[in-house]
Amino acid sequence: MAEVLRLRGVRKAYGGGASPRVEVLHGIDLTLDDGDFAALIGPSGSGKSTLLNLIGLLEAPSAGEVWLAGQPVHAASDAVRTALRNRYLGFVFQFHHLLPAFSAEENVLMPVLAGGGRIGAGDRQRARALLERVGLAAHAHKRPVQLSGGQQQRVAIVRALMNRPRLVLADEPTGNLDSQTAHEVFALLRELNRDEGTAFLIVTHDPALAARCDRRLSIRDGLLLDGAG
């Protein structure tokens, strides 16, 4: 499998000058390959959010190297990071963040517009195929308020896959769902991981969910441990 993400000696600190300098991440090493399905667990304040922001190219490291799809991004400009983020990464959050004024299909198409593209027939075909894949073809023209919580999260998941990313970052994707719906959403992530070959990094507080992933990454006090699958 090809490598999609590599972090080497990554550190992140905040403050300096008049404020005390606080280092949140202390030399993180991590590699993710195409098709990986990994969980990231850790207590509040452990550095999970900071690590996710670095992997998602929302922040730059204070030191160390970050490579995405074979390209060095640790010293890249904001414009380059934005372009690479749109091309290679997808995002799923605890709260779906669907745009309420748009239909399910239009929400799925949003990454095309965010990447500066124009929506063509092929884009609409892929959006409809993805919605059909998750059982929402009949709901494509409904707005989010007309969908259940689980249906909204499924729209958010296929939206993350619209641009065929190599890595999807899922931050507590089942944290706002009841147990049965959470089980169904996790099964969907697993199915898409197998069938699309997309790598997933899932941040979760649920040890049972983490145990069902192939890798379990544990972060504590800014240090990362890679558990066996």
N, CA and C atoms as a LAMMPS dump frame, in Angstrom:
ITEM: TIMESTEP
0
ITEM: NUMBER OF ATOMS
687
ITEM: BOX BOUNDS ff ff ff
-5.0000000000000000e+02 5.0000000000000000e+02
-5.0000000000000000e+02 5.0000000000000000e+02
-5.0000000000000000e+02 5.0000000000000000e+02
ITEM: ATOMS id mol type element x y z
1 1 1 N 0.833 -1.198 0
2 1 2 C 0 0 0
3 1 3 C 0.868 1.248 0
4 2 1 N 0.39 2.286 -0.632
5 2 2 C 1.131 3.534 -0.694
6 2 3 C 0.919 4.34 0.58
7 3 1 N 1.928 5.08 0.939
8 3 2 C 1.852 5.931 2.123
9 3 3 C 1.044 7.187 1.807
10 4 1 N 0.097 7.514 2.681
11 4 2 C -0.7 8.725 2.457
12 4 3 C -0.299 9.842 3.418
13 5 1 N 0.167 9.482 4.623
14 5 2 C 0.531 10.492 5.619
15 5 3 C 1.771 10.047 6.378
16 6 1 N 2.678 11.005 6.604
17 6 2 C 3.853 10.721 7.435
18 6 3 C 4.166 11.933 8.299
19 7 1 N 4.28 11.699 9.606
20 7 2 C 4.73 12.717 10.544
21 7 3 C 6.03 12.231 11.166
22 8 1 N 7.02 13.114 11.218
23 8 2 C 8.302 12.762 11.814
24 8 3 C 8.756 13.872 12.758
25 9 1 N 8.861 13.505 14.045
26 9 2 C 9.35 14.446 15.046
27 9 3 C 8.516 15.703 15.17
28 10 1 N 7.201 15.575 14.989
29 10 2 C 6.334 16.757 14.964
30 10 3 C 6.1 17.282 16.384
31 11 1 N 6.363 18.569 16.523
32 11 2 C 6.118 19.278 17.771
33 11 3 C 5.22 20.479 17.505
34 12 1 N 4.393 20.818 18.475
35 12 2 C 3.551 22.007 18.359
36 12 3 C 3.537 22.731 19.685
37 13 1 N 3.903 24.014 19.629
38 13 2 C 3.92 24.843 20.825
39 13 3 C 3.116 26.108 20.57
40 14 1 N 2.557 26.642 21.636
41 14 2 C 1.807 27.889 21.568
42 14 3 C 2.407 28.873 22.556
43 15 1 N 2.17 30.158 22.314
44 15 2 C 2.676 31.186 23.207
45 15 3 C 4.048 31.663 22.784
46 16 1 N 4.745 32.258 23.705
47 16 2 C 6.025 32.88 23.405
48 16 3 C 5.907 34.386 23.548
49 17 1 N 7.012 35.049 23.603
50 17 2 C 6.983 36.488 23.813
51 17 3 C 6.57 36.789 25.236
52 18 1 N 5.485 37.56 25.383
53 18 2 C 5.013 37.916 26.719
54 18 3 C 4.327 36.743 27.412
55 19 1 N 3.861 35.756 26.626
56 19 2 C 3.17 34.604 27.201
57 19 3 C 4.13 33.424 27.328
58 20 1 N 3.942 32.593 28.346
59 20 2 C 4.792 31.403 28.466
60 20 3 C 4.595 30.478 27.261
61 21 1 N 5.668 29.889 26.79
62 21 2 C 5.587 28.962 25.668
63 21 3 C 5.191 27.584 26.195
64 22 1 N 4.106 27.032 25.625
65 22 2 C 3.604 25.734 26.07
66 22 3 C 3.652 24.775 24.896
67 23 1 N 4.383 23.672 25.05
68 23 2 C 4.455 22.665 23.992
69 23 3 C 3.376 21.618 24.23
70 24 1 N 2.523 21.422 23.212
71 24 2 C 1.386 20.507 23.325
72 24 3 C 1.72 19.127 22.763
73 25 1 N 2.47 19.081 21.671
74 25 2 C 2.894 17.816 21.058
75 25 3 C 4.413 17.708 21.154
76 26 1 N 4.884 16.511 21.556
77 26 2 C 6.298 16.336 21.86
78 26 3 C 6.939 15.281 20.964
79 27 1 N 7.144 15.608 19.706
80 27 2 C 7.869 14.686 18.829
81 27 3 C 7.031 13.521 18.356
82 28 1 N 5.967 13.81 17.613
83 28 2 C 5.036 12.773 17.145
84 28 3 C 5.561 12.128 15.869
85 29 1 N 5.602 10.79 15.856
86 29 2 C 5.903 10.008 14.656
87 29 3 C 4.664 9.191 14.303
88 30 1 N 4.241 9.275 13.039
89 30 2 C 3.041 8.545 12.619
90 30 3 C 3.064 8.349 11.114
91 31 1 N 2.689 7.157 10.682
92 31 2 C 2.53 6.869 9.254
93 31 3 C 1.177 6.202 9.038
94 32 1 N 0.447 6.683 8.042
95 32 2 C -0.807 6.056 7.629
96 32 3 C -0.703 5.728 6.144
97 33 1 N -1.163 4.539 5.787
98 33 2 C -1.14 4.089 4.398
99 33 3 C -2.556 4.065 3.828
100 34 1 N -2.646 4.027 2.512
101 34 2 C -3.947 3.867 1.859
102 34 3 C -4.648 2.642 2.437
103 35 1 N -5.922 2.803 2.768
104 35 2 C -6.703 1.687 3.282
105 35 3 C -6.608 1.447 4.767
106 36 1 N -5.76 2.207 5.486
107 36 2 C -5.691 2.06 6.939
108 36 3 C -7.017 2.459 7.575
109 37 1 N -7.305 1.855 8.719
110 37 2 C -8.519 2.175 9.474
111 37 3 C -8.1 2.252 10.934
112 38 1 N -7.83 3.474 11.402
113 38 2 C -7.195 3.67 12.703
114 38 3 C -8.066 4.524 13.607
115 39 1 N -8.002 4.226 14.907
116 39 2 C -8.679 5.03 15.923
117 39 3 C -7.633 5.846 16.668
118 40 1 N -8.003 7.066 17.046
119 40 2 C -7.161 7.919 17.884
120 40 3 C -7.918 8.189 19.171
121 41 1 N -7.359 7.743 20.281
122 41 2 C -8.015 7.913 21.57
123 41 3 C -7.085 8.656 22.513
124 42 1 N -7.684 9.244 23.548
125 42 2 C -6.906 9.967 24.538
126 42 3 C -7.799 10.872 25.35
127 43 1 N -7.397 11.188 26.581
128 43 2 C -8.222 12.04 27.446
129 43 3 C -8.243 13.486 26.956
130 44 1 N -9.166 14.271 27.477
131 44 2 C -9.225 15.689 27.157
132 44 3 C -7.899 16.348 27.553
133 45 1 N -7.415 17.227 26.692
134 45 2 C -6.159 17.908 26.965
135 45 3 C -4.923 17.124 26.595
136 46 1 N -5.096 15.963 25.969
137 46 2 C -3.95 15.112 25.635
138 46 3 C -3.231 15.548 24.37
139 47 1 N -3.898 16.382 23.542
140 47 2 C -3.299 16.813 22.275
141 47 3 C -4.015 16.282 21.052
142 48 1 N -5.158 15.599 21.241
143 48 2 C -5.881 15.011 20.107
144 48 3 C -6.273 16.069 19.085
145 49 1 N -6.899 17.137 19.57
146 49 2 C -7.39 18.172 18.645
147 49 3 C -6.24 18.855 17.917
148 50 1 N -5.164 19.113 18.619
149 50 2 C -4.002 19.739 17.981
150 50 3 C -3.423 18.827 16.915
151 51 1 N -3.302 17.538 17.229
152 51 2 C -2.779 16.586 16.253
153 51 3 C -3.684 16.511 15.031
154 52 1 N -4.988 16.487 15.264
155 52 2 C -5.933 16.424 14.143
156 52 3 C -5.838 17.685 13.279
157 53 1 N -5.666 18.836 13.9
158 53 2 C -5.521 20.079 13.14
159 53 3 C -4.26 20.066 12.282
160 54 1 N -3.19 19.479 12.804
161 54 2 C -1.947 19.394 12.02
162 54 3 C -2.118 18.433 10.848
163 55 1 N -2.712 17.27 11.101
164 55 2 C -2.925 16.308 10.029
165 55 3 C -3.874 16.878 8.977
166 56 1 N -4.882 17.64 9.435
167 56 2 C -5.84 18.25 8.522
168 56 3 C -5.325 19.504 7.835
169 57 1 N -4.064 19.842 8.071
170 57 2 C -3.405 21.006 7.455
171 57 3 C -4.084 22.318 7.837
172 58 1 N -4.718 22.335 9.008
173 58 2 C -5.314 23.567 9.515
174 58 3 C -4.304 24.383 10.311
175 59 1 N -3.246 23.721 10.771
176 59 2 C -2.153 24.395 11.46
177 59 3 C -0.84 23.807 10.96
178 60 1 N 0.224 24.565 11.16
179 60 2 C 1.57 24.096 10.803
180 60 3 C 2.316 23.708 12.074
181 61 1 N 3.202 22.718 12.017
182 61 2 C 3.956 22.321 13.213
183 61 3 C 4.998 23.372 13.585
184 62 1 N 5.374 23.373 14.851
185 62 2 C 6.469 24.239 15.3
186 62 3 C 7.816 23.646 14.907
187 63 1 N 7.857 22.321 14.806
188 63 2 C 9.074 21.618 14.385
189 63 3 C 8.663 20.253 13.855
190 64 1 N 9.545 19.644 13.066
191 64 2 C 9.268 18.328 12.514
192 64 3 C 8.73 18.402 11.098
193 65 1 N 8.426 17.225 10.539
194 65 2 C 8.008 17.118 9.145
195 65 3 C 6.615 16.496 9.038
196 66 1 N 5.836 17.038 8.105
197 66 2 C 4.525 16.483 7.758
198 66 3 C 4.497 16.283 6.253
199 67 1 N 4.212 15.044 5.822
200 67 2 C 4.121 14.72 4.398
201 67 3 C 2.72 14.191 4.114
202 68 1 N 2.093 14.707 3.083
203 68 2 C 0.769 14.238 2.664
204 68 3 C 0.838 13.827 1.207
205 69 1 N 0.482 12.566 0.939
206 69 2 C 0.52 12.031 -0.43
207 69 3 C 1.885 12.262 -1.066
208 70 1 N 2.94 12.078 -0.27
209 70 2 C 4.294 12.199 -0.783
210 70 3 C 4.821 13.61 -0.912
211 71 1 N 4.048 14.593 -0.483
212 71 2 C 4.459 15.989 -0.619
213 71 3 C 4.723 16.599 0.751
214 72 1 N 5.85 17.309 0.92
215 72 2 C 6.132 17.956 2.201
216 72 3 C 5.217 19.165 2.399
217 73 1 N 4.549 19.212 3.549
218 73 2 C 3.614 20.311 3.788
219 73 3 C 3.925 21.083 5.07
220 74 1 N 4.962 20.675 5.806
221 74 2 C 5.248 21.309 7.088
222 74 3 C 5.636 22.777 6.938
223 75 1 N 6.186 23.156 5.795
224 75 2 C 6.568 24.549 5.584
225 75 3 C 5.804 25.171 4.425
226 76 1 N 4.717 24.546 4.008
227 76 2 C 3.955 25.025 2.856
228 76 3 C 3.16 26.281 3.215
229 77 1 N 2.842 27.063 2.2
230 77 2 C 2.024 28.257 2.392
231 77 3 C 0.583 27.87 2.68
232 78 1 N -0.193 28.828 3.154
233 78 2 C -1.609 28.572 3.414
234 78 3 C -2.328 28.144 2.134
235 79 1 N -1.983 28.767 1.019
236 79 2 C -2.65 28.447 -0.252
237 79 3 C -2.354 27.013 -0.671
238 80 1 N -1.114 26.583 -0.503
239 80 2 C -0.738 25.214 -0.87
240 80 3 C -1.425 24.222 0.057
241 81 1 N -1.443 24.516 1.36
242 81 2 C -2.109 23.611 2.306
243 81 3 C -3.598 23.493 1.992
244 82 1 N -4.227 24.603 1.634
245 82 2 C -5.65 24.572 1.294
246 82 3 C -5.903 23.709 0.071
247 83 1 N -5.07 23.856 -0.951
248 83 2 C -5.237 23.073 -2.175
249 83 3 C -5.051 21.584 -1.902
250 84 1 N -4.04 21.229 -1.11
251 84 2 C -3.79 19.824 -0.799
252 84 3 C -4.887 19.256 0.098
253 85 1 N -5.397 20.079 0.997
254 85 2 C -6.494 19.639 1.864
255 85 3 C -7.723 19.279 1.03
256 86 1 N -8.05 20.134 0.08
257 86 2 C -9.223 19.874 -0.757
258 86 3 C -9.034 18.653 -1.653
259 87 1 N -7.799 18.4 -2.021
260 87 2 C -7.539 17.307 -2.959
261 87 3 C -7.439 15.944 -2.269
262 88 1 N -6.83 15.899 -1.1
263 88 2 C -6.485 14.604 -0.508
264 88 3 C -7.232 14.253 0.773
265 89 1 N -7.904 15.229 1.401
266 89 2 C -8.511 14.989 2.708
267 89 3 C -10.018 15.164 2.682
268 90 1 N -10.699 14.375 3.501
269 90 2 C -12.117 14.547 3.757
270 90 3 C -12.316 14.647 5.259
271 91 1 N -13.405 15.297 5.677
272 91 2 C -13.649 15.536 7.095
273 91 3 C -15.077 15.145 7.465
274 92 1 N -15.205 14.441 8.597
275 92 2 C -16.511 14.122 9.182
276 92 3 C -16.433 14.51 10.655
277 93 1 N -17.469 15.209 11.132
278 93 2 C -17.46 15.702 12.5
279 93 3 C -18.601 15.096 13.305
280 94 1 N -18.557 15.318 14.627
281 94 2 C -19.622 14.82 15.498
282 94 3 C -20.965 15.405 15.084
283 95 1 N -20.973 16.694 14.799
284 95 2 C -22.17 17.359 14.297
285 95 3 C -21.977 17.542 12.803
286 96 1 N -22.98 17.171 12.037
287 96 2 C -22.82 16.994 10.59
288 96 3 C -22.456 18.267 9.831
289 97 1 N -22.819 19.433 10.343
290 97 2 C -22.505 20.713 9.693
291 97 3 C -23.014 20.771 8.249
292 98 1 N -24.184 20.219 8.006
293 98 2 C -24.797 20.368 6.689
294 98 3 C -25.383 21.77 6.565
295 99 1 N -25.391 22.303 5.355
296 99 2 C -25.955 23.631 5.119
297 99 3 C -27.474 23.505 5.017
298 100 1 N -28.215 24.154 5.905
299 100 2 C -29.659 23.903 5.999
300 100 3 C -30.458 24.352 4.785
301 101 1 N -29.94 25.306 4.021
302 101 2 C -30.704 25.833 2.882
303 101 3 C -30.554 24.974 1.63
304 102 1 N -29.702 23.938 1.693
305 102 2 C -29.413 23.128 0.516
306 102 3 C -29.886 21.695 0.723
307 103 1 N -30.156 21.023 -0.387
308 103 2 C -30.598 19.63 -0.332
309 103 3 C -29.441 18.714 0.034
310 104 1 N -29.767 17.461 0.299
311 104 2 C -28.733 16.47 0.593
312 104 3 C -27.734 16.375 -0.561
313 105 1 N -28.239 16.301 -1.785
314 105 2 C -27.349 16.202 -2.943
315 105 3 C -26.467 17.438 -3.07
316 106 1 N -27.038 18.615 -2.86
317 106 2 C -26.251 19.85 -2.956
318 106 3 C -25.182 19.905 -1.875
319 107 1 N -25.49 19.404 -0.677
320 107 2 C -24.49 19.358 0.384
321 107 3 C -23.345 18.423 0.018
322 108 1 N -23.663 17.281 -0.581
323 108 2 C -22.623 16.341 -0.989
324 108 3 C -21.696 16.971 -2.038
325 109 1 N -22.244 17.841 -2.869
326 109 2 C -21.48 18.48 -3.944
327 109 3 C -20.608 19.635 -3.46
328 110 1 N -20.763 20.079 -2.222
329 110 2 C -20.046 21.26 -1.734
330 110 3 C -18.52 21.173 -1.858
331 111 1 N -17.882 20.017 -1.635
332 111 2 C -16.429 19.968 -1.786
333 111 3 C -15.948 20.324 -3.19
334 112 1 N -16.759 20.086 -4.207
335 112 2 C -16.375 20.461 -5.571
336 112 3 C -16.265 21.975 -5.663
337 113 1 N -17.24 22.678 -5.108
338 113 2 C -17.214 24.138 -5.122
339 113 3 C -16.103 24.677 -4.236
340 114 1 N -15.876 24.038 -3.083
341 114 2 C -14.829 24.492 -2.171
342 114 3 C -13.45 24.378 -2.808
343 115 1 N -13.293 23.415 -3.703
344 115 2 C -12.027 23.251 -4.404
345 115 3 C -11.885 24.151 -5.613
346 116 1 N -12.846 25.033 -5.816
347 116 2 C -12.761 25.982 -6.926
348 116 3 C -13.272 25.45 -8.24
349 117 1 N -13.899 24.287 -8.217
350 117 2 C -14.39 23.695 -9.459
351 117 3 C -15.825 24.083 -9.759
352 118 1 N -16.257 23.718 -10.955
353 118 2 C -17.645 23.902 -11.348
354 118 3 C -18.312 22.531 -11.385
355 119 1 N -19.531 22.469 -10.918
356 119 2 C -20.243 21.194 -10.832
357 119 3 C -20.688 20.767 -12.227
358 120 1 N -20.236 19.59 -12.629
359 120 2 C -20.599 19.049 -13.932
360 120 3 C -21.475 17.818 -13.794
361 121 1 N -21.83 17.259 -14.938
362 121 2 C -22.703 16.081 -14.946
363 121 3 C -22.058 14.909 -14.209
364 122 1 N -20.75 14.757 -14.371
365 122 2 C -20.054 13.666 -13.697
366 122 3 C -20.071 13.816 -12.187
367 123 1 N -19.983 15.073 -11.714
368 123 2 C -20.049 15.324 -10.27
369 123 3 C -21.424 14.953 -9.728
370 124 1 N -22.465 15.347 -10.447
371 124 2 C -23.82 15.024 -9.99
372 124 3 C -24.048 13.517 -9.999
373 125 1 N -23.489 12.85 -10.981
374 125 2 C -23.629 11.396 -11.057
375 125 3 C -22.956 10.732 -9.858
376 126 1 N -21.761 11.214 -9.481
377 126 2 C -21.069 10.627 -8.334
378 126 3 C -21.843 10.922 -7.046
379 127 1 N -22.343 12.152 -6.888
380 127 2 C -23.092 12.494 -5.68
381 127 3 C -24.312 11.589 -5.527
382 128 1 N -25.026 11.37 -6.627
383 128 2 C -26.22 10.521 -6.566
384 128 3 C -25.847 9.072 -6.295
385 129 1 N -24.72 8.627 -6.879
386 129 2 C -24.279 7.251 -6.642
387 129 3 C -23.888 7.052 -5.181
388 130 1 N -23.234 8.058 -4.581
389 130 2 C -22.853 7.959 -3.175
390 130 3 C -24.084 7.934 -2.277
391 131 1 N -25.057 8.785 -2.57
392 131 2 C -26.284 8.793 -1.772
393 131 3 C -27.037 7.474 -1.915
394 132 1 N -27.036 6.919 -3.104
395 132 2 C -27.666 5.611 -3.299
396 132 3 C -26.925 4.55 -2.504
397 133 1 N -25.618 4.66 -2.469
398 133 2 C -24.782 3.695 -1.761
399 133 3 C -25.141 3.624 -0.27
400 134 1 N -25.545 4.766 0.29
401 134 2 C -25.864 4.786 1.719
402 134 3 C -27.373 4.8 1.97
403 135 1 N -28.141 4.421 0.943
404 135 2 C -29.575 4.266 1.106
405 135 3 C -30.37 5.546 1.138
406 136 1 N -29.828 6.612 0.557
407 136 2 C -30.506 7.906 0.617
408 136 3 C -30.877 8.451 -0.754
409 137 1 N -30.901 7.609 -1.771
410 137 2 C -31.234 8.082 -3.115
411 137 3 C -32.601 8.76 -3.141
412 138 1 N -33.552 8.211 -2.406
413 138 2 C -34.903 8.772 -2.406
414 138 3 C -34.994 10.076 -1.622
415 139 1 N -33.929 10.411 -0.89
416 139 2 C -33.932 11.622 -0.063
417 139 3 C -32.984 12.693 -0.614
418 140 1 N -32.495 12.505 -1.827
419 140 2 C -31.468 13.392 -2.374
420 140 3 C -31.896 14.853 -2.41
421 141 1 N -33.172 15.106 -2.591
422 141 2 C -33.642 16.49 -2.743
423 141 3 C -34.272 17.039 -1.463
424 142 1 N -34.133 16.306 -0.369
425 142 2 C -34.62 16.792 0.91
426 142 3 C -33.556 17.656 1.594
427 143 1 N -34.012 18.625 2.362
428 143 2 C -33.097 19.443 3.151
429 143 3 C -32.784 18.736 4.467
430 144 1 N -31.683 19.115 5.117
431 144 2 C -31.273 18.414 6.34
432 144 3 C -32.362 18.308 7.397
433 145 1 N -33.192 19.341 7.553
434 145 2 C -34.225 19.32 8.586
435 145 3 C -35.243 18.217 8.341
436 146 1 N -35.318 17.732 7.105
437 146 2 C -36.268 16.671 6.761
438 146 3 C -35.67 15.278 6.949
439 147 1 N -34.439 15.206 7.42
440 147 2 C -33.739 13.933 7.593
441 147 3 C -33.517 13.646 9.074
442 148 1 N -33.416 12.372 9.415
443 148 2 C -33.093 11.985 10.786
444 148 3 C -31.612 12.271 11.064
445 149 1 N -31.234 12.168 12.343
446 149 2 C -29.838 12.401 12.702
447 149 3 C -28.892 11.441 11.997
448 150 1 N -29.272 10.171 11.93
449 150 2 C -28.429 9.188 11.246
450 150 3 C -28.338 9.445 9.761
451 151 1 N -29.448 9.866 9.16
452 151 2 C -29.43 10.189 7.731
453 151 3 C -28.547 11.411 7.462
454 152 1 N -28.629 12.401 8.318
455 152 2 C -27.787 13.588 8.154
456 152 3 C -26.301 13.217 8.247
457 153 1 N -25.969 12.332 9.175
458 153 2 C -24.566 11.944 9.313
459 153 3 C -24.102 11.141 8.106
460 154 1 N -24.978 10.34 7.525
461 154 2 C -24.61 9.609 6.311
462 154 3 C -24.366 10.573 5.148
463 155 1 N -25.156 11.629 5.056
464 155 2 C -24.903 12.656 4.039
465 155 3 C -23.53 13.279 4.27
466 156 1 N -23.207 13.582 5.533
467 156 2 C -21.91 14.183 5.853
468 156 3 C -20.758 13.249 5.489
469 157 1 N -20.96 11.954 5.666
470 157 2 C -19.907 10.987 5.352
471 157 3 C -19.656 10.93 3.849
472 158 1 N -20.714 10.85 3.061
473 158 2 C -20.487 10.769 1.614
474 158 3 C -20.023 12.115 1.056
475 159 1 N -20.383 13.213 1.724
476 159 2 C -19.826 14.513 1.339
477 159 3 C -18.297 14.477 1.48
478 160 1 N -17.812 13.863 2.551
479 160 2 C -16.371 13.77 2.773
480 160 3 C -15.68 12.944 1.695
481 161 1 N -16.436 12.043 1.04
482 161 2 C -15.865 11.173 0.015
483 161 3 C -16.03 11.719 -1.4
484 162 1 N -16.711 12.835 -1.538
485 162 2 C -17.072 13.346 -2.866
486 162 3 C -15.858 13.52 -3.775
487 163 1 N -14.791 14.087 -3.251
488 163 2 C -13.601 14.363 -4.07
489 163 3 C -12.605 13.205 -4.09
490 164 1 N -13.066 12.027 -3.684
491 164 2 C -12.201 10.838 -3.632
492 164 3 C -10.911 11.104 -2.839
493 165 1 N -11.039 11.518 -1.575
494 165 2 C -9.841 11.775 -0.765
495 165 3 C -9.108 10.485 -0.457
496 166 1 N -7.838 10.604 -0.174
497 166 2 C -7.078 9.421 0.232
498 166 3 C -7.166 9.179 1.736
499 167 1 N -7.509 10.226 2.491
500 167 2 C -7.61 10.097 3.943
501 167 3 C -8.815 10.889 4.436
502 168 1 N -9.654 10.247 5.257
503 168 2 C -10.779 10.915 5.9
504 168 3 C -10.489 11.014 7.39
505 169 1 N -10.612 12.22 7.926
506 169 2 C -10.467 12.465 9.356
507 169 3 C -11.862 12.57 9.955
508 170 1 N -12.188 11.662 10.851
509 170 2 C -13.529 11.599 11.442
510 170 3 C -13.42 11.889 12.932
511 171 1 N -13.923 13.054 13.346
512 171 2 C -13.808 13.499 14.736
513 171 3 C -15.106 13.196 15.47
514 172 1 N -15.095 12.152 16.3
515 172 2 C -16.274 11.695 17.049
516 172 3 C -17.492 11.549 16.129
517 173 1 N -17.378 10.792 15.041
518 173 2 C -18.466 10.752 14.049
519 173 3 C -19.754 10.119 14.551
520 174 1 N -19.668 9.35 15.642
521 174 2 C -20.876 8.719 16.187
522 174 3 C -21.256 9.285 17.553
523 175 1 N -20.552 10.331 17.983
524 175 2 C -20.735 10.836 19.342
525 175 3 C -22.078 11.48 19.606
526 176 1 N -22.798 11.873 18.566
527 176 2 C -24.081 12.546 18.735
528 176 3 C -25.258 11.647 18.355
529 177 1 N -24.994 10.325 18.264
530 177 2 C -26.022 9.396 17.791
531 177 3 C -26.36 8.374 18.864
532 178 1 N -27.584 7.822 18.8
533 178 2 C -27.934 6.737 19.701
534 178 3 C -27.129 5.498 19.332
535 179 1 N -27.112 4.5 20.213
536 179 2 C -26.206 3.369 20.05
537 179 3 C -26.467 2.59 18.766
538 180 1 N -27.726 2.374 18.405
539 180 2 C -28.022 1.618 17.196
540 180 3 C -27.587 2.376 15.956
541 181 1 N -27.906 3.674 15.896
542 181 2 C -27.504 4.479 14.742
543 181 3 C -25.987 4.598 14.678
544 182 1 N -25.353 4.721 15.846
545 182 2 C -23.89 4.789 15.885
546 182 3 C -23.272 3.519 15.301
547 183 1 N -23.858 2.373 15.645
548 183 2 C -23.381 1.102 15.1
549 183 3 C -23.511 1.078 13.582
550 184 1 N -24.631 1.563 13.072
551 184 2 C -24.855 1.572 11.624
552 184 3 C -23.883 2.52 10.915
553 185 1 N -23.637 3.683 11.513
554 185 2 C -22.718 4.654 10.903
555 185 3 C -21.295 4.101 10.906
556 186 1 N -20.875 3.467 12.012
557 186 2 C -19.536 2.886 12.044
558 186 3 C -19.393 1.791 10.993
559 187 1 N -20.418 0.942 10.855
560 187 2 C -20.384 -0.111 9.838
561 187 3 C -20.255 0.481 8.445
562 188 1 N -20.898 1.627 8.23
563 188 2 C -20.794 2.304 6.932
564 188 3 C -19.373 2.798 6.694
565 189 1 N -18.747 3.395 7.7
566 189 2 C -17.361 3.847 7.555
567 189 3 C -16.454 2.671 7.185
568 190 1 N -16.68 1.559 7.863
569 190 2 C -15.863 0.365 7.607
570 190 3 C -16.06 -0.142 6.182
571 191 1 N -17.304 -0.14 5.738
572 191 2 C -17.613 -0.606 4.388
573 191 3 C -16.964 0.295 3.331
574 192 1 N -17.054 1.598 3.532
575 192 2 C -16.46 2.54 2.578
576 192 3 C -14.933 2.442 2.588
577 193 1 N -14.371 2.185 3.756
578 193 2 C -12.922 1.981 3.863
579 193 3 C -12.488 0.794 3.022
580 194 1 N -13.219 -0.294 3.1
581 194 2 C -12.868 -1.493 2.333
582 194 3 C -13.092 -1.295 0.831
583 195 1 N -14.239 -0.727 0.479
584 195 2 C -14.625 -0.687 -0.933
585 195 3 C -13.976 0.451 -1.704
586 196 1 N -13.754 1.585 -1.053
587 196 2 C -13.152 2.735 -1.739
588 196 3 C -11.635 2.766 -1.564
589 197 1 N -11.11 2.001 -0.568
590 197 2 C -9.672 2.028 -0.315
591 197 3 C -9.209 3.281 0.389
592 198 1 N -10.171 4.059 0.934
593 198 2 C -9.855 5.303 1.621
594 198 3 C -9.356 5.004 3.028
595 199 1 N -8.294 5.688 3.449
596 199 2 C -7.816 5.57 4.823
597 199 3 C -8.695 6.405 5.736
598 200 1 N -8.935 5.903 6.952
599 200 2 C -9.718 6.623 7.95
600 200 3 C -8.918 6.757 9.231
601 201 1 N -8.952 7.946 9.825
602 201 2 C -8.447 8.165 11.176
603 201 3 C -9.623 8.684 11.988
604 202 1 N -10.07 7.882 12.963
605 202 2 C -11.296 8.158 13.705
606 202 3 C -10.964 8.536 15.14
607 203 1 N -11.262 9.77 15.509
608 203 2 C -11.102 10.213 16.893
609 203 3 C -12.345 9.798 17.671
610 204 1 N -12.152 9.108 18.775
611 204 2 C -13.302 8.62 19.54
612 204 3 C -12.964 8.521 21.019
613 205 1 N -13.993 8.673 21.86
614 205 2 C -13.866 8.395 23.291
615 205 3 C -14.42 7.021 23.625
616 206 1 N -14.932 6.312 22.63
617 206 2 C -15.604 5.035 22.842
618 206 3 C -14.6 3.889 22.686
619 207 1 N -14.202 3.241 23.773
620 207 2 C -13.211 2.166 23.673
621 207 3 C -13.706 0.975 22.854
622 208 1 N -15.025 0.718 22.877
623 208 2 C -15.564 -0.399 22.102
624 208 3 C -15.433 -0.12 20.612
625 209 1 N -15.679 1.115 20.207
626 209 2 C -15.52 1.49 18.794
627 209 3 C -14.046 1.41 18.395
628 210 1 N -13.172 1.927 19.252
629 210 2 C -11.736 1.899 18.948
630 210 3 C -11.233 0.47 18.786
631 211 1 N -11.783 -0.448 19.585
632 211 2 C -11.345 -1.84 19.536
633 211 3 C -11.695 -2.501 18.205
634 212 1 N -12.67 -1.941 17.476
635 212 2 C -13.081 -2.514 16.19
636 212 3 C -12.251 -1.969 15.023
637 213 1 N -11.34 -1.067 15.298
638 213 2 C -10.467 -0.53 14.257
639 213 3 C -9.211 -1.396 14.123
640 214 1 N -8.533 -1.275 12.986
641 214 2 C -7.342 -2.084 12.74
642 214 3 C -6.146 -1.626 13.576
643 215 1 N -6.08 -0.315 13.833
644 215 2 C -5 0.253 14.648
645 215 3 C -5.623 1.136 15.717
646 216 1 N -4.968 1.16 16.878
647 216 2 C -5.413 2.024 17.962
648 216 3 C -4.253 2.912 18.384
649 217 1 N -4.38 4.191 18.06
650 217 2 C -3.372 5.179 18.405
651 217 3 C -3.811 5.878 19.678
652 218 1 N -2.968 5.886 20.668
653 218 2 C -3.305 6.484 21.95
654 218 3 C -2.387 7.669 22.213
655 219 1 N -2.982 8.827 22.506
656 219 2 C -2.184 10.009 22.798
657 219 3 C -2.435 10.446 24.229
658 220 1 N -1.363 10.738 24.919
659 220 2 C -1.44 11.193 26.311
660 220 3 C -0.282 12.147 26.571
661 221 1 N -0.62 13.307 27.097
662 221 2 C 0.387 14.329 27.41
663 221 3 C 1.267 14.637 26.198
664 222 1 N 0.654 14.663 25.012
665 222 2 C 1.379 15.056 23.809
666 222 3 C 2.294 14.007 23.236
667 223 1 N 2.179 12.762 23.73
668 223 2 C 2.979 11.649 23.22
669 223 3 C 2.067 10.596 22.631
670 224 1 N 2.497 10 21.523
671 224 2 C 1.646 9.062 20.792
672 224 3 C 2.17 7.649 20.906
673 225 1 N 1.263 6.709 21.188
674 225 2 C 1.566 5.286 21.204
675 225 3 C 0.728 4.609 20.142
676 226 1 N 1.323 3.708 19.392
677 226 2 C 0.629 2.975 18.332
678 226 3 C 0.371 1.565 18.815
679 227 1 N -0.903 1.261 19.11
680 227 2 C -1.263 -0.073 19.583
681 227 3 C -1.342 -1.06 18.44
682 228 1 N -1.198 -2.306 18.752
683 228 2 C -1.286 -3.36 17.735
684 228 3 C -2.722 -3.5 17.26
685 229 1 N -2.887 -3.952 16.014
686 229 2 C -4.215 -4.142 15.47
687 229 3 C -4.819 -5.433 15.95
